[in-house]
Amino acid sequence: MPIAAKNHTRTRRVSLNEPEFGDYKRCGEIFNIGRPLLHALAQEGVIESVSLRRRNRVRGKRLYNLQSIRDFISSKKEGQNEPA
């Protein structure tokens, strides 16, 4: 059964089977965006990401919020007609 998820200006239907986060490989499959661009967008605060890391470890797993990527792409689509 789908649930309603609030987007900035509209409500989008989200399946319970749809993941909220994905690693760079999953983002590449869905959006065709590579790791360097994902990292840069997350550093700029344009998309949301989290790092899962065990205590006292240097390396971890970075996950990206898929809805924030969708919102970013939608904002670019909607903003195409605006002057630069």
N, C-alpha and C positions, 0 to 999 in steps of 0.2 A: 504494500500500500504506500503510495507516494505521500510525502509530507511537504508542506510549504516552507521554503527557505527564503528569508528576506534578503533581497538584493538592495542596493542603494536606493533605487527609485521604483523598482518593480518586484513582484513576487514570482519566483521561479519554482516549478515543481521539481523536486529532487527525489530520486529513488533511494530507498534504504540501502540498496546494494551499491550505490555510487560512492566511491571513497572520497573523503574530505581532503586527504593529503596524498601526495605521490612523490617518489624520488625523481631524480633527473631523467632516468630512463623512461618512467611512466609519462612524465611531462613531454618528453621527446616523441613518444608514441601518440599522445593525444594532440599536442599543439605544434609539433615539429620545431621545438625550441631547444637549443643545446645548453649544456651545463654552463658555459661562460656567460651567456646572456641571462640565464636564470639567476646566476650568482650576482651579476651586475644589477639586475632589476630588484633583487632582494636587498642588496646593499643600499640602493637608492630609496628603499622604502616603498617602492611602487607595488610590489607583491609581497605576500607574507610567507615566511618560512620559519621553521623551527629546527633546532639541532638536537638530536637524541644522542647523549653521550654518557657513558658510565663514569662514575666518580674516579678521579685520578687518571683518566685516560685522555690522550691527546686527540685521537680520532673518534669520530662518531658518524652518525647518519643524518644527512640534511634532508628534510621533507618540505615540500612546497604546497601551500594551500591552493588547490585547484580552482576554487571559486574566485580567489583574488586574481588569478591569471585570466580567467574568463572575463572578469570585470575590467581588467586592464585592456584586453583585446577589444572588448565592446566599446570602451571609451575611445580607443583609437579609431574604430569604425565610425562612431557617432561624430567624432571631431574632424573627419576628413574634409568636410566642407568649410571648416573655419579657416580664416586666413592665418598664415604663419607669423 
